[in-house]
């Protein structure tokens, strides 16, 4: 496992630790940052496949659809969205076959999108934007509408996910849309709550090799808020099935039931689901009354640095909750990298920040800043860095306290992290959007992961991290901003990094200067690019759907 792991202590005999965190002294302040406002603007869809211009060579063995999701429209009429997460979902497809690439995109025809477009105003509230009462209603009707429950959006703009063999687009509400990859249209709107008692699910499920899918979602009822671990079977019994057979494996009670934690993803090893209860909290009273108070849902989410981060482990096979609770100092995380079990320990790797204001950072007004205001804002925000936590699976009441346990029923353990990088990562602004060779090394010991470096508010470089010696390789081209890297293994792969990296690269300084980038994953040398003469907005996540040969 490389260098000696972190120290873990019983809570009752915990020592004070000095954490380096992001080592702010090693972070060089940025100056003269380029405005990326054109990347956070409404764009046109391309509903008919377009032939791209290929430079270099795209390996002929890549055969499938590279799918991307993210916001593509930020206003209707005179009403504007406030937050990056709120923009209307635009679905992108790069069809790669025999060294050639076509591109198409469509706005997700969600009920939210249709209603907004029909009325030419924002009709459904989003995460950071409250839909104002219809001006066509009289004063009394507008007043009464403030007392109605907020209608959940079906604007599934975060990721492409797979359940029972079908692809869906997902956000974090209870609605997803099944997508026909041939035309990128929604074939069905699916409601999680029709199958299991949850009020939503993350857009980052995990998959076992057989296709069994795990996810997490909250529920709110008479027992208060609960975190629920969800299992969806790998195959459907009938062709028309969607989430049929889904079940709640286990429910966990929040530390504070009226202030549960916000989470964007979770960890999974071979035998355990790992839930990270972080100090980004949701004030349920404020969220339920946001319409009455005239504020967006996001105003009910806050960072509480006085709270510790708690790791909860649940056995995937039995649903049994491990009685040990693992504590760490307050940090926030959006994306985990990998988790695996080794020598009686569970190793959990994540991208972490020492602060928790990241959600508020992505207001559209911040992303569209320029000049000195942009520099000052960027330099003020916390950056994310990859960290490792090593959780002992064999703690007993006889385990000695206050010693290094990297050689450990009910108790609490305090954990200190290990940095998964060298000082050179500070020059790249940290790392987010992590990806691995998922089919080969997920839930297993591994050596490489990939991500975006963040010397700007969005990714401005692609990074390959080597855990063996904590070195990195980078791709960077000034003025260009790559998306989350997706790894595809070569058909004759022997080594873990035999394959390619796909990333969509945007530029704010050239009209229609977008291209799909293909890197050799081993050397990080560019193999080719496919130029797409369209403008795109910077998006979130995606997937590669391989085609049958």
C-alpha positions, -999 to 999 in steps of 0.1 A, spaced: 0 0 0 30 23 -4 40 46 24 30 40 60 -7 47 64 -24 72 86 -27 70 124 -59 59 139 -69 64 175 -97 56 198 -118 87 204 -113 84 241 -76 88 239 -73 110 209 -43 132 204 -42 166 187 -30 164 152 -16 191 129 -31 187 94 -14 201 64 -46 202 44 -41 219 11 -8 235 23 -20 269 13 16 282 14 24 259 -16 -6 271 -36 5 299 -59 -21 327 -62 -34 330 -98 -34 363 -116 -47 373 -150 -72 344 -152 -91 342 -185 -129 348 -183 -147 315 -189 -182 332 -191 -187 318 -227 -185 283 -212 -214 290 -188 -239 303 -214 -269 290 -233 -259 270 -265 -278 255 -294 -285 218 -297 -273 197 -326 -301 172 -331 -287 156 -363 -254 138 -362 -225 159 -375 -193 146 -390 -162 159 -371 -128 167 -384 -102 142 -371 -66 153 -366 -41 126 -357 -54 91 -353 -82 77 -332 -76 40 -324 -98 18 -346 -107 -4 -317 -127 23 -300 -163 14 -309 -192 30 -290 -208 62 -277 -191 87 -255 -219 103 -236 -218 137 -217 -243 155 -196 -245 190 -182 -264 223 -183 -270 240 -217 -296 267 -211 -295 292 -183 -326 314 -189 -361 315 -202 -375 349 -212 -365 374 -186 -359 348 -159 -324 336 -152 -309 307 -132 -286 316 -103 -266 284 -100 -245 263 -124 -264 232 -112 -297 247 -124 -292 249 -162 -314 228 -184 -298 194 -192 -282 190 -226 -272 155 -236 -242 150 -259 -232 119 -279 -199 113 -296 -203 82 -317 -168 67 -323 -164 40 -350 -135 28 -370 -114 60 -363 -143 84 -372 -165 105 -349 -199 120 -353 -215 144 -328 -250 153 -318 -267 169 -288 -303 174 -276 -319 192 -247 -335 167 -224 -372 170 -230 -381 169 -194 -414 181 -180 -395 210 -165 -379 220 -198 -412 218 -216 -431 238 -191 -404 265 -189 -403 267 -227 -441 268 -232 -444 298 -207 -410 313 -216 -402 317 -179 -388 295 -151 -418 275 -138 -400 249 -117 -376 257 -89 -341 243 -92 -313 238 -66 -302 275 -65 -332 292 -82 -367 297 -68 -394 298 -94 -414 329 -87 -453 328 -86 -470 331 -119 -476 368 -126 -508 358 -144 -524 347 -111 -541 373 -89 -525 384 -56 -544 359 -35 -534 330 -57 -498 341 -57 -498 344 -19 -513 309 -14 -488 294 -38 -460 301 -13 -476 275 10 -475 247 -15 -448 221 -14 -420 226 -38 -424 204 -69 -392 184 -75 -375 190 -108 -369 163 -134 -340 182 -150 -316 153 -150 -284 172 -158 -256 155 -138 -247 121 -152 -254 91 -174 -260 60 -153 -269 24 -160 -296 3 -144 -307 -32 -156 -289 -27 -189 -305 6 -198 -289 41 -197 -305 69 -178 -297 106 -171 -298 115 -135 -297 143 -110 -303 140 -73 -341 142 -72 -365 112 -74 -368 115 -112 -345 101 -139 -351 97 -177 -343 66 -197 -325 76 -228 -325 61 -263 -289 63 -273 -299 61 -310 -315 95 -310 -307 108 -275 -343 113 -266 -360 105 -234 -381 73 -238 -395 73 -202 -395 94 -171 -389 71 -141 -397 79 -104 -376 62 -77 -404 67 -52 -427 44 -72 -403 14 -64 -388 21 -30 -393 46 -2 -367 72 -11 -370 108 -22 -341 107 -47 -308 90 -53 -273 101 -62 -261 105 -98 -230 83 -89 -240 47 -84 -215 18 -81 -216 -14 -101 -206 -50 -92 -190 -70 -121 -223 -88 -126 -242 -55 -131 -258 -53 -97 -260 -16 -90 -257 2 -56 -268 37 -48 -278 59 -19 -309 81 -14 -326 99 14 -361 94 28 -381 118 49 -409 104 70 -424 100 105 -390 86 117 -372 117 104 -346 117 77 -328 84 68 -298 76 46 -308 46 25 -285 22 6 -302 10 -25 -296 -22 -45 -309 -27 -81 -307 -61 -97 -285 -65 -128 -312 -77 -152 -348 -70 -158 -375 -97 -159 -394 -80 -187 -383 -57 -214 -404 -28 -202 -390 -29 -166 -370 0 -153 -361 0 -116 -382 -31 -109 -367 -53 -81 -349 -24 -64 -348 -26 -27 -334 -8 3 -305 -28 17 -301 -7 48 -312 26 64 -289 48 85 -300 75 109 -283 108 106 -264 121 136 -290 150 137 -323 139 120 -334 174 112 -300 183 98 -288 154 77 -256 156 56 -256 164 20 -238 139 -2 -230 136 -39 -214 101 -40 -203 73 -17 -176 46 -16 -178 9 -22 -154 -20 -17 -158 -56 -25 -178 -63 7 -189 -29 20 -207 3 11 -190 33 27 -212 63 35 -193 96 43 -214 117 66 -198 151 61 -204 185 78 -222 199 48 -256 199 64 -292 203 52 -315 223 74 -348 205 67 -370 232 82 -354 258 59 -357 236 29 -393 227 35 -402 264 40 -380 278 12 -411 288 -9 -427 305 21 -395 324 28 -389 332 -8 -354 316 -9 -339 288 -30 -334 253 -17 -296 258 -17 -300 284 11 -309 255 35 -275 239 30 -246 250 51 -211 241 62 -206 233 99 -168 231 105 -174 222 142 -188 188 132 -165 159 124 -168 137 93 -181 102 101 -176 71 80 -203 44 82 -197 9 68 -225 -15 57 -220 -51 47 -232 -53 10 -243 -89 14 -262 -88 47 -272 -51 51 -256 -52 86 -241 -20 98 -206 -22 111 -208 -10 147 -175 9 146 -178 45 136 -148 61 120 -143 98 126 -121 124 109 -117 161 111 -142 182 92 -138 180 54 -160 180 24 -160 156 -5 -180 153 -38 -163 124 -55 -146 93 -42 -118 77 -63 -118 40 -52 -121 18 -22 -107 -17 -15 -100 -41 13 -65 -53 21 -49 -70 51 -78 -64 74 -82 -27 64 -106 -8 42 -87 17 21 -108 47 10 -95 73 -15 -114 105 -22 -110 141 -34 -113 163 -3 -115 200 7 -109 214 41 -138 238 36 -174 231 27 -185 262 8 -179 246 -26 -216 245 -35 -220 283 -31 -189 288 -52 -207 278 -83 -232 306 -85 -233 317 -121 -224 352 -112 -191 338 -98 -184 317 -129 -189 347 -151 -165 370 -132 -136 385 -150 -104 405 -144 -93 412 -108 -127 400 -94 -122 366 -109 -86 363 -97 -96 373 -61 -125 349 -61 -105 319 -74 -77 325 -49 -102 327 -20 -118 292 -25 -107 259 -11 -92 234 -36 -98 196 -36 -69 172 -32 -68 133 -33 -65 117 1 -65 82 16 -82 70 47 -73 35 60 -101 21 82 -93 -10 104 -120 -37 101 -110 -57 131 -114 -32 161 -122 -49 194 -125 -37 229 -90 -51 235 -73 -30 208 -47 -7 224 -54 30 222 -32 58 209 -10 38 186 -4 34 149 -27 6 138 -13 -1 103 -1 -37 110 -78 -34 147 -170 -43 194 -185 -12 193 -162 18 194 -152 50 176 -120 55 158 -104 88 148 -86 88 115 -59 109 99 -55 110 62 -25 103 39 -20 127 9 -21 108 -24 1 133 -42 33 151 -43 39 189 -41 36 192 -78 -1 188 -76 -3 222 -59 9 237 -92 -22 223 -109 -47 236 -84 -56 203 -69 -77 176 -86 -114 168 -92 -136 146 -114 -115 115 -106 -118 84 -127 -101 50 -128 -100 19 -150 -134 10 -133 -141 -24 -148 -106 -37 -138 -97 -21 -105 -128 -8 -89 -130 -23 -53 -94 -36 -59 -59 -24 -51 -48 -1 -79 -21 22 -91 -35 49 -114 -63 74 -113 -71 104 -136 -88 137 -131 -89 174 -140 -65 199 -125 -81 231 -114 -60 262 -120 -94 278 -128 -130 276 -116 -134 247 -141 -108 221 -151 -79 234 -171 -57 203 -174 -59 165 -174 -38 146 -149 -27 110 -145 -17 102 -109 6 73 -101 1 60 -65 33 40 -66 56 70 -63 29 98 -61 40 113 -94 18 128 -121 16 133 -159 -3 162 -173 -20 174 -205 -25 211 -207 -30 236 -235 -34 273 -226 -69 286 -231 -85 252 -233 -106 236 -206 -110 198 -206 -139 179 -191 -138 149 -168 -115 122 -183 -130 88 -190 -108 58 -193 -114 31 -219 -93 -1 -218 -77 -14 -250 -90 -48 -261 -56 -65 -256 -48 -47 -223 -22 -63 -200 -13 -33 -177 -38 -13 -157 -32 18 -178 -34 1 -213 -60 22 -230 -71 57 -238 -85 88 -221 -114 106 -236 -122 142 -227 -142 170 -243 -122 202 -245 -137 237 -247 -123 272 -252 -139 305 -245 -117 324 -268 -125 307 -301 -160 305 -316 -169 268 -321 -135 256 -311 -146 224 -293 -129 191 -298 -129 155 -284 -94 147 -272 -80 112 -272 -49 106 -251 -28 74 -247 -35 66 -211 -1 51 -205 21 79 -219 -5 107 -217 5 117 -252 -22 130 -276 -32 104 -302 -59 125 -319 -87 149 -317 -120 153 -334 -130 189 -340 -166 198 -335 -177 232 -350 -202 240 -322 -202 258 -289 -208 238 -258 -213 247 -221 -189 232 -196 -206 201 -183 -204 176 -154 -202 138 -160 -205 111 -186 -199 76 -196 -187 54 -225 -212 29 -238 -194 3 -258 -211 -10 -290 -212 -47 -298 -186 -55 -324 
